[in-house]
Amino acid sequence: MRALQFFLKHTHTHDRLCAVSDGVYAFALTLLVLDLKVPEVAGITNPELRTDLVQQLPNFFAYIIGFSVVAFFWMNHHRIFQSIRSCNQRALVLNLVHLLFISLTPYGASLIGHYEGDRIATIVFSAILGLASLSLIVLGQYVLAREEWRTDETGGTWVKVPLWTVYAGPGLALVSIVISFVSDDVALFIWLLLPLRDLFILAQGSQRGLPPIKNP
């Protein structure tokens, strides 16, 4: 039997990487909504419906947080790969590690919905989001540090992002885990601050004419 032979390129376009990533992100965002159940009791009264909806408030809360943060990750993932035109095998592996944690997000959100006020559920959820953020940071720093991969397209602006905004996600994860020993609700609520980081980046983007940066 003849051995298989593969052609291994040192660098290649990132089209398939982005296609798989978009699919995983879309799947994770869709799975988040599955914990929101519609009451199926025949002849249910208005008071009973209100009671059922109130009981599902933790599920709605977990959905809003999970959707907001995953959407935030997707936007930043998109920014990273619109800044480059090629990547290598290591970038593929780092991207798969990031997608691993993105795919776990619906599980963490489901724990919050089913075990309201449980500290362990909050810690697991925050840890998943923190690791998803950290893995995206590692991926971004790896691919953006290689100037030969960077796009030469016009119509955009290179923005130098301060260090505190880069590590906002892992920082919020640590703060959330610590706060969970005092208040689970506050520990979850602070995750809604993460998408606000984009407002700062967009404000920075209004400064035209910045040269490409070496260490994003």
C-alpha positions as CSV (number, residue, x, y, z in Angstrom):
1,M,0.0,0.0,0.0
2,R,1.4,3.4,-1.0
3,A,1.9,6.0,1.7
4,L,-0.2,9.2,1.5
5,Q,1.5,12.4,0.7
6,F,0.5,15.8,1.8
7,F,1.7,19.2,0.6
8,L,2.4,21.3,3.7
9,K,2.7,25.0,3.1
10,H,4.5,27.3,5.5
11,T,1.8,29.9,5.2
12,H,-1.6,30.0,3.6
13,T,-4.8,32.1,3.4
14,H,-7.1,32.1,6.4
15,D,-10.4,31.6,4.5
16,R,-11.1,28.2,5.8
17,L,-10.0,29.1,9.3
18,C,-12.5,32.0,9.3
19,A,-15.3,29.9,7.8
20,V,-14.9,27.2,10.6
21,S,-14.7,30.0,13.2
22,D,-17.8,31.7,12.0
23,G,-19.7,28.4,12.1
24,V,-18.6,27.6,15.7
25,Y,-19.5,31.1,16.8
26,A,-22.9,30.9,15.1
27,F,-23.6,27.5,16.6
28,A,-22.6,28.7,20.1
29,L,-24.9,31.8,19.8
30,T,-27.8,29.5,18.7
31,L,-27.3,27.0,21.5
32,L,-27.5,29.8,24.1
33,V,-31.2,30.3,23.4
34,L,-32.2,26.7,23.8
35,D,-32.4,27.0,27.6
36,L,-35.3,29.5,27.2
37,K,-38.4,27.2,27.4
38,V,-41.9,28.1,26.3
39,P,-44.5,26.8,28.8
40,E,-46.4,23.9,27.2
41,V,-49.1,23.4,29.8
42,A,-52.6,23.3,28.3
43,G,-55.0,26.0,29.6
44,I,-52.3,27.8,31.5
45,T,-53.6,31.0,33.2
46,N,-52.0,34.4,33.0
47,P,-50.8,34.3,36.7
48,E,-49.2,30.8,36.0
49,L,-47.5,32.1,32.9
50,R,-46.1,35.1,34.7
51,T,-44.8,32.8,37.5
52,D,-43.2,30.5,34.9
53,L,-41.5,33.4,33.2
54,V,-40.3,34.8,36.5
55,Q,-38.8,31.4,37.3
56,Q,-36.9,31.5,34.0
57,L,-35.3,34.9,34.7
58,P,-31.9,33.3,35.5
59,N,-32.0,31.6,32.1
60,F,-32.8,35.0,30.4
61,F,-30.0,36.6,32.4
62,A,-27.5,33.9,31.4
63,Y,-28.6,34.2,27.8
64,I,-28.1,37.9,27.6
65,I,-24.6,37.8,29.2
66,G,-23.5,34.8,27.1
67,F,-24.8,36.3,23.9
68,S,-23.2,39.7,24.5
69,V,-19.8,38.3,25.5
70,V,-19.6,35.7,22.6
71,A,-20.7,38.4,20.1
72,F,-17.9,40.6,21.5
73,F,-15.4,37.8,21.0
74,W,-16.6,37.2,17.5
75,M,-16.2,41.0,16.6
76,N,-12.7,40.9,17.9
77,H,-11.9,37.7,16.1
78,H,-13.1,39.3,12.9
79,R,-10.9,42.4,13.6
80,I,-7.9,40.2,14.0
81,F,-8.3,38.3,10.8
82,Q,-9.3,41.3,8.7
83,S,-5.9,42.7,9.7
84,I,-4.0,39.9,8.1
85,R,-4.0,38.1,4.7
86,S,-2.3,34.8,5.7
87,C,-1.5,32.5,8.6
88,N,0.3,29.3,9.4
89,Q,-0.3,25.9,11.1
90,R,0.3,27.3,14.6
91,A,-2.3,30.0,14.1
92,L,-4.8,27.2,13.1
93,V,-4.0,25.3,16.4
94,L,-4.3,28.5,18.5
95,N,-7.6,29.3,16.8
96,L,-9.0,25.8,17.6
97,V,-8.0,26.2,21.2
98,H,-10.0,29.4,21.3
99,L,-13.0,27.7,19.6
100,L,-12.9,25.0,22.2
101,F,-13.8,27.5,24.9
102,I,-16.3,29.3,22.7
103,S,-18.1,26.0,22.2
104,L,-18.2,25.5,26.0
105,T,-20.0,28.9,26.6
106,P,-23.5,27.5,26.2
107,Y,-22.7,24.8,28.8
108,G,-21.6,27.5,31.3
109,A,-24.7,29.6,30.6
110,S,-26.9,26.6,31.1
111,L,-25.3,26.0,34.5
112,I,-26.2,29.6,35.5
113,G,-29.8,29.1,34.3
114,H,-30.3,25.8,36.1
115,Y,-28.4,26.5,39.3
116,E,-29.3,30.1,40.2
117,G,-27.2,31.6,42.9
118,D,-24.7,28.7,42.9
119,R,-21.2,29.9,43.3
120,I,-19.6,26.9,41.5
121,A,-21.8,27.6,38.4
122,T,-20.7,31.2,38.4
123,I,-17.0,30.3,38.7
124,V,-17.3,27.8,35.9
125,F,-19.0,30.3,33.7
126,S,-16.5,33.0,34.4
127,A,-13.6,30.6,33.9
128,I,-14.9,29.6,30.5
129,L,-15.3,33.2,29.4
130,G,-11.9,34.1,30.8
131,L,-10.1,31.3,29.0
132,A,-12.0,32.1,25.8
133,S,-10.7,35.7,26.1
134,L,-7.2,34.7,27.0
135,S,-7.0,32.3,24.1
136,L,-8.2,35.0,21.7
137,I,-5.5,37.3,23.1
138,V,-2.8,34.8,22.5
139,L,-4.0,34.1,19.0
140,G,-4.2,37.8,18.2
141,Q,-0.8,38.6,19.5
142,Y,0.7,35.7,17.6
143,V,-0.7,36.6,14.2
144,L,-0.6,40.4,14.4
145,A,3.1,40.3,15.5
146,R,4.1,39.1,12.0
147,E,4.3,42.1,9.8
148,E,4.7,40.0,6.6
149,W,1.1,38.6,7.1
150,R,-0.5,42.0,7.5
151,T,-3.0,43.2,5.0
152,D,-2.1,46.0,2.6
153,E,-5.7,47.0,2.0
154,T,-6.7,50.6,2.1
155,G,-9.7,52.2,3.7
156,G,-8.9,51.2,7.3
157,T,-7.0,52.5,10.3
158,W,-4.3,50.8,12.4
159,V,-5.2,51.4,16.0
160,K,-2.7,51.0,18.9
161,V,-4.7,49.3,21.7
162,P,-3.6,49.9,25.3
163,L,-2.5,46.9,27.4
164,W,-5.3,47.3,29.9
165,T,-7.9,46.9,27.2
166,V,-6.2,43.8,25.7
167,Y,-6.4,41.9,29.0
168,A,-9.8,43.2,30.1
169,G,-11.4,39.8,29.6
170,P,-9.1,37.7,31.7
171,G,-9.1,40.5,34.3
172,L,-12.9,40.5,34.5
173,A,-12.8,36.7,34.9
174,L,-10.6,37.0,37.9
175,V,-12.7,39.8,39.4
176,S,-15.9,37.9,38.7
177,I,-14.6,34.7,40.4
178,V,-13.5,36.7,43.5
179,I,-16.8,38.7,43.7
180,S,-18.8,35.4,43.4
181,F,-17.8,34.7,47.0
182,V,-19.8,37.8,48.0
183,S,-22.6,38.1,45.3
184,D,-23.2,35.8,42.4
185,D,-25.5,38.4,40.7
186,V,-22.8,41.1,40.7
187,A,-20.2,38.6,39.6
188,L,-22.2,37.8,36.5
189,F,-23.4,41.4,35.9
190,I,-19.8,42.8,35.5
191,W,-19.4,40.7,32.3
192,L,-21.7,43.2,30.6
193,L,-18.8,45.7,31.0
194,L,-16.6,43.8,28.6
195,P,-18.4,44.9,25.4
196,L,-18.0,48.5,26.5
197,R,-14.3,48.1,25.7
198,D,-15.2,48.3,22.0
199,L,-16.4,51.8,22.5
200,F,-12.9,52.8,23.5
201,I,-11.4,51.0,20.5
202,L,-13.8,52.6,18.1
203,A,-13.0,56.0,19.6
204,Q,-9.3,55.3,19.0
205,G,-10.1,54.4,15.4
206,S,-11.1,58.0,14.7
207,Q,-7.4,58.9,14.9
208,R,-6.5,58.6,11.2
209,G,-3.0,58.0,9.8
210,L,-1.5,55.7,12.5
211,P,1.2,53.4,11.1
212,P,1.0,49.6,11.5
213,I,1.9,48.7,15.1
214,K,4.4,46.0,16.0
215,N,2.9,44.9,19.3
216,P,-0.9,45.2,19.4
